[in-house]
């Protein structure tokens, strides 16, 4: 029987992506185990970069997930005291997302751990290989996105 335990062309691409993502997120979670949240770290970074103007719809667009999933993420982070919904000063029908003082205090640690784990993941790759890797992943993602949008 062929060995399928290592990265090979015989493994489904989704399995390779899924396993890689799980290992990446597991390491982040282990390194941030002192926090009282277990996920949605990147959402906090995006909300911070929105400078109090980012809406839930925009967050969904950035994360490339549906609005219902974003509501769950924001509810989770709000419940943990990391995010607040604030009425948008430009359009009072919308809510902007902002970080609480608690989140602002933890954000440098979250960013540092995300960077550290990324460096670990890229260990042994040259800058050219990293650039090529990201470029190739974008091509694969775009191919799959086109296929999904065309009904293939």
C-alpha positions in Angstrom: 0.0 0.0 0.0 1.3 3.5 -0.9 2.3 5.7 2.0 -0.2 8.6 2.1 0.8 10.0 5.5 3.1 12.6 4.0 2.4 15.4 1.5 1.9 13.6 -1.8 -0.2 14.2 -4.9 -2.4 11.2 -3.9 -3.8 13.1 -0.9 -6.8 15.4 -1.5 -5.7 19.0 -1.6 -8.4 19.9 0.9 -7.0 17.4 3.4 -3.5 18.9 3.1 -5.0 22.4 3.7 -7.2 21.3 6.5 -4.4 19.5 8.4 -2.0 22.4 7.9 -4.5 24.9 9.1 -5.3 22.7 12.2 -1.6 22.5 13.1 -1.1 26.2 12.6 -4.1 27.2 14.7 -3.3 24.6 17.4 0.1 26.2 17.8 -1.3 29.7 18.0 -3.9 28.5 20.6 -1.2 26.8 22.7 0.9 30.0 22.7 -2.1 32.1 23.6 -3.5 29.7 26.1 -3.3 32.4 28.8 -6.2 34.3 27.1 -9.8 33.6 27.7 -10.6 33.2 24.0 -9.8 30.2 21.9 -10.3 31.5 18.4 -11.0 34.6 16.3 -7.6 36.1 16.9 -7.3 37.3 13.3 -10.8 38.9 13.5 -9.5 41.1 16.3 -6.5 42.2 14.2 -8.9 43.1 11.3 -11.3 45.0 13.7 -8.3 46.9 15.1 -7.2 47.9 11.6 -10.7 49.2 10.9 -10.1 52.0 13.4 -13.7 51.8 14.7 -15.3 52.0 11.2 -15.4 48.4 10.2 -18.9 46.9 9.9 -19.8 43.2 10.3 -20.5 43.0 6.6 -17.0 44.4 5.9 -15.5 41.9 8.3 -17.3 39.1 6.6 -15.9 40.3 3.3 -12.3 40.4 4.6 -12.6 37.0 6.2 -14.4 35.7 3.1 -17.1 34.0 5.2 -20.9 34.5 5.4 -22.6 37.1 7.6 -24.1 34.5 10.0 -20.6 33.2 10.8 -19.4 36.8 11.4 -22.3 37.4 13.8 -21.2 34.3 15.8 -17.6 35.5 15.9 -18.6 39.0 17.0 -21.1 37.6 19.5 -18.3 35.4 20.9 -15.8 38.2 21.1 -18.4 40.6 22.6 -19.3 38.1 25.2 -15.7 37.7 26.2 -15.3 41.4 26.5 -13.0 42.0 23.5 -15.3 43.7 21.0 -18.1 46.4 21.1 -20.7 47.2 18.5 -21.1 50.9 18.2 -23.7 52.8 16.1 -22.0 54.0 12.9 -21.8 57.8 12.9 -22.2 57.9 9.1 -25.1 55.4 8.8 -27.1 55.0 12.0 -28.6 51.7 10.6 -25.2 50.1 10.8 -22.9 49.1 13.6 -19.2 49.6 13.6 -16.9 47.2 15.5 -14.4 48.4 17.9 -12.0 46.7 20.3 -12.3 47.1 24.1 -9.5 48.2 26.3 -9.1 44.5 27.2 -8.6 43.6 23.6 -6.2 46.5 23.0 -4.1 45.3 25.9 -3.9 41.7 24.5 -3.5 42.7 20.8 0.3 43.1 20.8 0.7 39.6 22.2 -1.8 38.1 19.7 0.1 39.8 16.8 3.5 38.6 18.1 2.3 35.0 18.4 0.7 35.1 14.9 4.0 36.4 13.5 6.0 33.8 15.5 3.9 30.9 14.3 4.1 32.2 10.7 7.9 32.3 11.0 7.9 28.7 12.3 5.7 27.6 9.4 8.0 29.2 6.9 11.2 27.8 8.4 13.5 26.5 5.7 11.9 28.5 2.9 13.7 31.3 1.1 12.0 34.7 0.6 11.5 33.7 -3.0 9.9 30.4 -2.0 7.6 32.2 0.5 6.5 34.7 -2.2 6.0 31.9 -4.7 4.0 29.8 -2.1 1.6 32.7 -1.4 1.2 33.4 -5.1 0.5 29.7 -5.9 -2.1 29.5 -3.0 -3.8 32.6 -4.5 -4.0 31.0 -7.9 -5.5 27.8 -6.3 -8.0 29.8 -4.3 -9.0 31.9 -7.4 -9.4 28.7 -9.5 -11.7 27.2 -6.8 -13.6 30.4 -6.4 -14.2 30.7 -10.2 -15.4 27.0 -10.2 -17.7 27.6 -7.3 -19.1 30.8 -8.9 -19.7 29.2 -12.3 -21.5 26.2 -10.8 -18.9 23.6 -11.9 
